[in-house]
Amino acid sequence: MAHYKAADSKREQFRRYLEKSGVLDTLTKVLVTLYEEPEKPNSALDFLKHHLGAATPENPEIELLRLELAEMKEKYEAIVEENKKLKTKLAQYEPPQEEKRAE
């Protein structure tokens, strides 16, 4: 019987630890969110992983990389637009392909 009480005491300590660290609240919130989803996802585990990952504090390095990626996307779009304009401008000065073949 003493072994049973020791295990029970360890469980209670662990439960208090999870409660103090906010794990129980976070899990409860994510499970409630899943419960309230009108259309349940195919993979509840993927849903939990996604929502738990979003609940963790963001690594500053990841945020910097996201900002850099956004800047690079803007530069890329600007370069693509400039390339289109230059191709249009170049087409005005080059003879059509059919005229080149006839010469």
Secondary structure, 3 states (H helix, E strand, C coil): CHHHHHHHHHHHHHHHHHHHCCHHHHHHHHHHHHHHCCCCCCCHHHHHHHHHHHHCCCCHHHHHHHHHHHHHHHHHHHHHHHHHHHHHHHHHHCCCHHHHHHC
